[in-house]
């Protein structure tokens, strides 16, 4: 089972692309290290207070893939530097 998830975040504390990328790079690197996912910024690359991140995981069952994505989402939402605006999931 493959699960694809996109999350859109606003980073109200970022006042430049450099500040945004510092927050984003830290969260992407930690997510990839802690969880069995691939991740990348897929939209809003040149907007300094907004980002859209895509995550993909592959698992032997839908339940395990869902559990992994839920853990990623909880981790992302635990960061006080940004807030989640939208989440979309697809099962492939």
MIDOSE-1310 file (N, C-alpha, C; in nm, 2 decimals, decimal comma, always signed):
residues 92
xxxx	+0,08/-0,12/+0,00/+0,00/+0,00/+0,00/+0,09/+0,12/+0,00; +0,06/+0,22/-0,09/+0,13/+0,35/-0,09/+0,03/+0,45/-0,05; +0,08/+0,54/+0,05/+0,00/+0,65/+0,09/+0,07/+0,78/+0,06; +0,00/+0,87/-0,01/+0,06/+1,00/-0,05/-0,02/+1,11/+0,03
xxxx	+0,05/+1,20/+0,10/-0,01/+1,30/+0,18/+0,05/+1,43/+0,15; -0,03/+1,54/+0,13/+0,01/+1,67/+0,11/-0,04/+1,75/+0,23; +0,05/+1,84/+0,29/+0,01/+1,92/+0,40/+0,05/+2,07/+0,36; -0,04/+2,16/+0,38/-0,01/+2,30/+0,36/+0,01/+2,37/+0,50
xxxx	+0,11/+2,44/+0,51/+0,14/+2,51/+0,64/+0,16/+2,66/+0,62; +0,13/+2,74/+0,72/+0,16/+2,88/+0,72/+0,27/+2,90/+0,83; +0,37/+2,98/+0,81/+0,47/+3,00/+0,90/+0,47/+3,15/+0,94; +0,39/+3,19/+1,03/+0,37/+3,33/+1,06/+0,50/+3,40/+1,12
xxxx	+0,59/+3,33/+1,17/+0,71/+3,39/+1,23/+0,82/+3,41/+1,12; +0,80/+3,36/+1,00/+0,90/+3,37/+0,90/+0,89/+3,51/+0,83; +1,00/+3,58/+0,82/+0,99/+3,72/+0,76/+1,09/+3,72/+0,64; +1,13/+3,60/+0,59/+1,21/+3,59/+0,47/+1,21/+3,45/+0,43
xxxx	+1,26/+3,43/+0,31/+1,27/+3,29/+0,26/+1,37/+3,21/+0,34; +1,48/+3,28/+0,38/+1,58/+3,21/+0,46/+1,52/+3,16/+0,59; +1,44/+3,24/+0,66/+1,38/+3,19/+0,79/+1,28/+3,08/+0,76; +1,20/+3,09/+0,65/+1,11/+2,98/+0,61/+1,19/+2,85/+0,59
xxxx	+1,29/+2,86/+0,51/+1,37/+2,74/+0,47/+1,44/+2,68/+0,59; +1,47/+2,75/+0,69/+1,54/+2,70/+0,81/+1,44/+2,61/+0,88; +1,31/+2,66/+0,90/+1,21/+2,58/+0,97/+1,18/+2,46/+0,88; +1,16/+2,48/+0,75/+1,12/+2,37/+0,66/+1,22/+2,26/+0,65
xxxx	+1,35/+2,30/+0,64/+1,46/+2,20/+0,62/+1,47/+2,12/+0,75; +1,46/+2,18/+0,86/+1,47/+2,11/+0,99/+1,36/+2,00/+1,00; +1,23/+2,04/+0,97/+1,12/+1,95/+0,99/+1,13/+1,84/+0,88; +1,17/+1,87/+0,76/+1,18/+1,76/+0,66/+1,29/+1,66/+0,69
xxxx	+1,40/+1,71/+0,73/+1,51/+1,62/+0,77/+1,47/+1,53/+0,89; +1,42/+1,59/+0,99/+1,38/+1,51/+1,11/+1,27/+1,41/+1,07; +1,17/+1,45/+0,99/+1,07/+1,36/+0,95/+1,12/+1,24/+0,88; +1,21/+1,26/+0,79/+1,27/+1,15/+0,71/+1,36/+1,06/+0,80
xxxx	+1,42/+1,12/+0,90/+1,50/+1,04/+0,99/+1,42/+0,96/+1,09; +1,31/+1,01/+1,14/+1,23/+0,95/+1,24/+1,12/+0,85/+1,18; +1,08/+0,87/+1,06/+0,97/+0,79/+1,01/+1,01/+0,73/+0,87; +0,94/+0,63/+0,83/+0,96/+0,56/+0,70/+0,89/+0,64/+0,59
xxxx	+0,93/+0,76/+0,56/+0,87/+0,84/+0,46/+0,97/+0,91/+0,37; +0,93/+0,95/+0,26/+1,00/+1,04/+0,17/+0,92/+1,17/+0,17; +1,00/+1,29/+0,17/+0,93/+1,41/+0,18/+1,00/+1,52/+0,09; +0,91/+1,61/+0,04/+0,97/+1,73/-0,04/+0,87/+1,84/-0,04
xxxx	+0,92/+1,96/-0,05/+0,83/+2,08/-0,07/+0,78/+2,08/-0,21; +0,65/+2,08/-0,23/+0,60/+2,07/-0,37/+0,53/+2,20/-0,42; +0,51/+2,30/-0,34/+0,45/+2,42/-0,38/+0,49/+2,53/-0,29; +0,47/+2,65/-0,34/+0,50/+2,78/-0,26/+0,65/+2,79/-0,23
xxxx	+0,74/+2,74/-0,31/+0,88/+2,75/-0,29/+0,93/+2,89/-0,27; +0,87/+2,99/-0,34/+0,92/+3,13/-0,33/+0,83/+3,22/-0,25; +0,74/+3,16/-0,17/+0,66/+3,24/-0,08/+0,71/+3,22/+0,06; +0,73/+3,33/+0,13/+0,81/+3,32/+0,26/+0,72/+3,28/+0,38
xxxx	+0,59/+3,28/+0,37/+0,52/+3,24/+0,49/+0,43/+3,12/+0,47; +0,45/+3,05/+0,36/+0,36/+2,94/+0,32/+0,44/+2,83/+0,26; +0,40/+2,70/+0,28/+0,46/+2,59/+0,22/+0,36/+2,47/+0,20; +0,39/+2,39/+0,10/+0,31/+2,27/+0,08/+0,41/+2,16/+0,07
xxxx	+0,40/+2,06/+0,16/+0,49/+1,95/+0,17/+0,42/+1,82/+0,13; +0,49/+1,73/+0,06/+0,43/+1,60/+0,02/+0,51/+1,49/+0,09; +0,44/+1,39/+0,14/+0,50/+1,28/+0,21/+0,45/+1,15/+0,14; +0,53/+1,05/+0,13/+0,49/+0,92/+0,07/+0,55/+0,81/+0,16
xxxx	+0,47/+0,71/+0,18/+0,52/+0,59/+0,25/+0,47/+0,47/+0,18; +0,54/+0,36/+0,19/+0,50/+0,23/+0,14/+0,50/+0,13/+0,25; +0,40/+0,05/+0,25/+0,39/-0,05/+0,36/+0,31/-0,17/+0,31; +0,32/-0,28/+0,38/+0,25/-0,40/+0,34/+0,10/-0,39/+0,37
xxxx	+0,05/-0,30/+0,45/-0,09/-0,29/+0,47/-0,13/-0,14/+0,48; -0,26/-0,12/+0,46/-0,31/+0,01/+0,46/-0,31/+0,07/+0,61; -0,33/-0,02/+0,70/-0,33/+0,02/+0,84/-0,19/+0,07/+0,89; -0,09/+0,00/+0,85/+0,04/+0,04/+0,89/+0,09/+0,17/+0,82
xxxx	+0,05/+0,18/+0,69/+0,08/+0,31/+0,62/+0,01/+0,42/+0,68; -0,12/+0,40/+0,72/-0,20/+0,51/+0,79/-0,14/+0,55/+0,92; -0,10/+0,45/+0,99/-0,04/+0,47/+1,13/+0,09/+0,56/+1,11; +0,17/+0,52/+1,01/+0,30/+0,60/+0,99/+0,27/+0,74/+0,95
xxxx	+0,17/+0,77/+0,86/+0,13/+0,90/+0,82/+0,07/+0,98/+0,94; -0,01/+0,92/+1,03/-0,06/+0,98/+1,14/+0,05/+1,03/+1,24; +0,15/+0,95/+1,25/+0,26/+0,98/+1,34/+0,34/+1,10/+1,28; +0,36/+1,10/+1,15/+0,42/+1,21/+1,08/+0,34/+1,34/+1,10
xxxx	+0,21/+1,33/+1,08/+0,12/+1,45/+1,10/+0,13/+1,50/+1,24; +0,12/+1,41/+1,34/+0,13/+1,46/+1,48/+0,26/+1,53/+1,51; +0,37/+1,47/+1,45/+0,50/+1,53/+1,47/+0,51/+1,67/+1,41; +0,45/+1,69/+1,28/+0,45/+1,81/+1,22/+0,37/+1,92/+1,29
xxxx	+0,26/+1,87/+1,34/+0,17/+1,97/+1,41/+0,22/+2,00/+1,55; +0,32/+1,93/+1,60/+0,37/+1,96/+1,73/+0,47/+2,08/+1,72; +0,51/+2,12/+1,60/+0,60/+2,24/+1,59/+0,52/+2,37/+1,61; +0,56/+2,45/+1,71/+0,48/+2,57/+1,73/+0,51/+2,69/+1,63
xxxx	+0,61/+2,66/+1,54/+0,65/+2,77/+1,45/+0,56/+2,78/+1,33; +0,48/+2,68/+1,31/+0,38/+2,68/+1,20/+0,25/+2,62/+1,23; +0,15/+2,64/+1,15/+0,02/+2,58/+1,17/-0,03/+2,52/+1,04; -0,10/+2,41/+1,05/-0,15/+2,34/+0,94/-0,28/+2,40/+0,88
xxxx	-0,28/+2,42/+0,75/-0,40/+2,48/+0,69/-0,49/+2,37/+0,62; -0,42/+2,27/+0,56/-0,49/+2,17/+0,48/-0,41/+2,04/+0,48; -0,48/+1,93/+0,47/-0,42/+1,80/+0,46/-0,50/+1,72/+0,36; -0,43/+1,66/+0,27/-0,49/+1,57/+0,17/-0,42/+1,44/+0,16
xxxx	-0,50/+1,33/+0,16/-0,44/+1,20/+0,15/-0,49/+1,12/+0,03; -0,40/+1,04/-0,03/-0,44/+0,95/-0,14/-0,38/+0,82/-0,12; -0,46/+0,72/-0,15/-0,41/+0,58/-0,14/-0,39/+0,52/-0,28; -0,27/+0,47/-0,30/-0,24/+0,42/-0,44/-0,22/+0,27/-0,44
